[in-house]
Amino acid sequence: MHKAKIAISLDEKTLDHLDRLIRQRIYPSRSCAIREAVEEKLQRFGGSRLARECGKLDSEFEQAMADEGIAGNLI
């Protein structure tokens, strides 16, 4: 897959944290760490399968089931 170069600005605290992760060999480079972070964030915005499935739930029904379960535990 073709990759494009971009430039970003980070505050010193964030850059120091990023560089610590690289020194600890958690990421091989700044580029790799930032790429992974951006991909993860974009996946979150896209919604995970779990989020999509939860969106299909009937909140009133789920609340009634939860209330019934709680009431059963109190007896």
FENJO-V379545 format. One record per residue. N is the residue number from 1. RES is the residue in one letter. PSI is psi as a letter, one per 20 degrees, with the letter a starting at -180 (* if undefined). Layout:
BEGIN
n->N res->RES psi->PSI
n->N res->RES psi->PSI
END
This chain:
BEGIN
n->1 res->M psi->p
n->2 res->H psi->p
n->3 res->K psi->p
n->4 res->A psi->q
n->5 res->K psi->p
n->6 res->I psi->r
n->7 res->A psi->p
n->8 res->I psi->r
n->9 res->S psi->p
n->10 res->L psi->q
n->11 res->D psi->r
n->12 res->E psi->h
n->13 res->K psi->g
n->14 res->T psi->g
n->15 res->L psi->h
n->16 res->D psi->g
n->17 res->H psi->g
n->18 res->L psi->g
n->19 res->D psi->h
n->20 res->R psi->g
n->21 res->L psi->h
n->22 res->I psi->g
n->23 res->R psi->h
n->24 res->Q psi->j
n->25 res->R psi->k
n->26 res->I psi->h
n->27 res->Y psi->q
n->28 res->P psi->h
n->29 res->S psi->r
n->30 res->R psi->g
n->31 res->S psi->g
n->32 res->C psi->g
n->33 res->A psi->g
n->34 res->I psi->g
n->35 res->R psi->g
n->36 res->E psi->g
n->37 res->A psi->g
n->38 res->V psi->g
n->39 res->E psi->g
n->40 res->E psi->g
n->41 res->K psi->g
n->42 res->L psi->h
n->43 res->Q psi->h
n->44 res->R psi->g
n->45 res->F psi->h
n->46 res->G psi->i
n->47 res->G psi->p
n->48 res->S psi->r
n->49 res->R psi->g
n->50 res->L psi->g
n->51 res->A psi->g
n->52 res->R psi->g
n->53 res->E psi->h
n->54 res->C psi->h
n->55 res->G psi->h
n->56 res->K psi->i
n->57 res->L psi->q
n->58 res->D psi->o
n->59 res->S psi->h
n->60 res->E psi->g
n->61 res->F psi->g
n->62 res->E psi->h
n->63 res->Q psi->g
n->64 res->A psi->g
n->65 res->M psi->g
n->66 res->A psi->g
n->67 res->D psi->g
n->68 res->E psi->g
n->69 res->G psi->g
n->70 res->I psi->g
n->71 res->A psi->h
n->72 res->G psi->h
n->73 res->N psi->h
n->74 res->L psi->i
n->75 res->I psi->*
END
